[in-house]
């Protein structure tokens, strides 16, 4: 008799051994000594998670109930593996090339990196897998109860619920420890995979051992088995071809779409060549697993009492023969089948939940915070999300187990699960083989199939306590008979699974095809579809661009990147013109794209150009191989072109600066020429008079009348003074312009400065008879200024006003007004004013408006005024609209000078 | 009083000096200070020699010269260009436009006399 303690001890020892194996393999992998971990043997054995407790226990029960039909469960995967060249090879290749982390990720990636699809597939997977996990818990609980039946009356082992709970908790712990240990880029879990390979061996050995014992130890060899088969109901079994085909299809579909199978097949795959080995080795494994199913079933049916659960023959047969050691081994086989499935399923589902639901949600919530995706929080978030997801998934499985009461036959639950996850198949195959498949199509197919599956199979499986009442099952919703969950459209007599599979697949595929045909893919979808569908295509030497869908604008951006902006635009414009199109964007015809590719190839090489254009046009000539082959090159080219772009921009900037500098220099040079020319003129003009009159005085002085002599002498004198003043002004301006002059700042009242200026100009004012109108009340304002320089400004302005005012009653008004921060002194005369077009010029050097020497200035006065006012922090400007000429002097005020 | 010279020049002191020198040399001297109305004055006065300053208010001596040479009646009029700017390109421009003689200010009285007489063909 196997005591509870022994059973518990063995179970715990077994689990501990698994821990040790996983830990050891993880460490080896981390040390880089994992070559053998990547052997095809480990890969093949890891695929054995297909054989769960359902297969281990359930296959025998299935055979006992339905004869050879159990073989369909093995037949589907065998077909997939044998036919690996067509589907599996591509699936694994694409999965690895696109670095997908789960089947949800694969579909999301294929259909334009759609979040929506990721979420749908994740939910589907979680819902579809939950019964399956419940099934594993149930099988472990059942196997416990087999032993419990032999325990003494007084001993009270934990109830089935408690057993299931503790098994679930233990598995959660193991999965969290080894499944979420690190966040690898490739999502591979060496420890877990190795542990699963070990479990594969344990369950095979256990089943074979039981089979051998039953065949040769109980039935008396092959002949005995043959006789037992003859005597059993299995001999009378008739092939139900509908069920046979359906179930084979179903198991093949499930093999490809079950999250845990995808995990081991694609995600954990380290080398695509392993597939070639697994293609024959895994069917062999399945063959060995199924070899003794019929013998165990018939012997069990023959030997064990009526009513014994055939699902447990694997355990009860050794026990009935008092082979407790064998029973223990068998128990471990079932236990390992259950645990390996739950562990991998939990890893796969938690990856999906974290990557397709939690992360997008988190990024969406933090969309306003740029850089969030780069923060270190993310890794932690992913791991925490996965750990929580693992716990939640096992809790869900446990909840389903409790809810469904654990009564249904193992195989039935398995088939419900299979049908659920098989809904992914149309979108998956369509994604791999049909360019026209779109995200909308995939979503529509998934949702339609999922809805039909839930309505016809899943919800009814929850039984009377579930949402589907007996009345609804019998008469359909609202009495609509054609909507009866298990007889849609009045088709009755079908097995519920076949019925559900048929209708869900019809709805799924129909919606998928129809919506795909009616919807338009986004550019990213197009790109991804090319990468998926043409994943294995060979690179043909000169493929044509057929049906290119990329926009001319994208092509232009690409071309600009490589060829430079102007060349690219020239090329595009030329082609647009040749096509007779307006503007610079030609239609992306095959001819144009080929021409463009040739152009680009000249810069970046043929392969790169081809792949780059392919990326944009999504046209038929690109393959993932192309892209992979040139990925590095492309990256380098992009970096290179980005560098070129930067350099180009810098060059352009430098060129612009040079141009501006050159322009400025040219202008300066012109200004210098004009200035020198002006200076020359201003100097030579008085000199001409001086020379002429001095020669006259020298040559003919004696002939001249005294007053003439006097007059000519005074002309010479005046012109000399004019020359001196010109030189003074020039030096003054030069000093002011170079900023070499220091202002002698003092606090003085404005009146003092004005007084000084008016005194200096008193003689000209008096001569011209100009009336000066002052505002003495406002002149007391204190200014922080250089009084000499400011007076110079006023002298210039007053002199100008006097000089150019030719009206009969000349006046000059000096208005003063105060503004925040500045004092305004306006000098307004009643003369002719200055023409608007000249107002800009008057502050320039030598901008005298007429050459009248009578004005007696060199035209530097206003230029000097402007320089002085700028140095004082103020300004001087022409004030239009005052009748005569008006100038405004703006002087800054310092508040502390009250 | 056969020989007439017209001085188109805006600096009154220079006009006075040139007028003094040329009138002592036997020239009948007229002057005009504005560039804009200079052409009318030239036609009105009908000088034998024209002394033309470049920098004039209203209109430059170059423009006056160009118009002058385009006018059949005045195309042959001897013109002495005066400029205070004294750059080589000013001389080149003046000659290109058909100035008979070009002088840079300041100049000696003797040179002025010689130049005017020379272009008048009475050297």
Boltz contact constraints between the chains, C-beta under 6 A:
constraints:
  - contact:
      token1: [A, 677]
      token2: [B, 85]
      max_distance: 6.0
  - contact:
      token1: [A, 680]
      token2: [B, 85]
      max_distance: 6.0
  - contact:
      token1: [A, 680]
      token2: [B, 86]
      max_distance: 6.0
  - contact:
      token1: [A, 681]
      token2: [B, 84]
      max_distance: 6.0
  - contact:
      token1: [A, 681]
      token2: [B, 85]
      max_distance: 6.0
  - contact:
      token1: [A, 684]
      token2: [B, 84]
      max_distance: 6.0
  - contact:
      token1: [A, 684]
      token2: [B, 105]
      max_distance: 6.0
  - contact:
      token1: [A, 684]
      token2: [B, 106]
      max_distance: 6.0
  - contact:
      token1: [A, 685]
      token2: [B, 11]
      max_distance: 6.0
  - contact:
      token1: [A, 685]
      token2: [B, 84]
      max_distance: 6.0
  - contact:
      token1: [A, 687]
      token2: [B, 106]
      max_distance: 6.0
  - contact:
      token1: [A, 688]
      token2: [B, 14]
      max_distance: 6.0
  - contact:
      token1: [A, 688]
      token2: [B, 105]
      max_distance: 6.0
  - contact:
      token1: [A, 688]
      token2: [B, 106]
      max_distance: 6.0
  - contact:
      token1: [A, 689]
      token2: [B, 13]
      max_distance: 6.0
  - contact:
      token1: [A, 689]
      token2: [B, 14]
      max_distance: 6.0
  - contact:
      token1: [A, 689]
      token2: [B, 17]
      max_distance: 6.0
  - contact:
      token1: [A, 691]
      token2: [B, 106]
      max_distance: 6.0
  - contact:
      token1: [A, 692]
      token2: [B, 17]
      max_distance: 6.0
  - contact:
      token1: [A, 693]
      token2: [B, 17]
      max_distance: 6.0
  - contact:
      token1: [A, 695]
      token2: [B, 109]
      max_distance: 6.0
  - contact:
      token1: [A, 696]
      token2: [B, 20]
      max_distance: 6.0
  - contact:
      token1: [A, 715]
      token2: [B, 13]
      max_distance: 6.0
  - contact:
      token1: [A, 850]
      token2: [B, 57]
      max_distance: 6.0
  - contact:
      token1: [A, 851]
      token2: [B, 10]
      max_distance: 6.0
  - contact:
      token1: [A, 851]
      token2: [B, 55]
      max_distance: 6.0
  - contact:
      token1: [A, 851]
      token2: [B, 57]
      max_distance: 6.0
  - contact:
      token1: [A, 853]
      token2: [B, 11]
      max_distance: 6.0
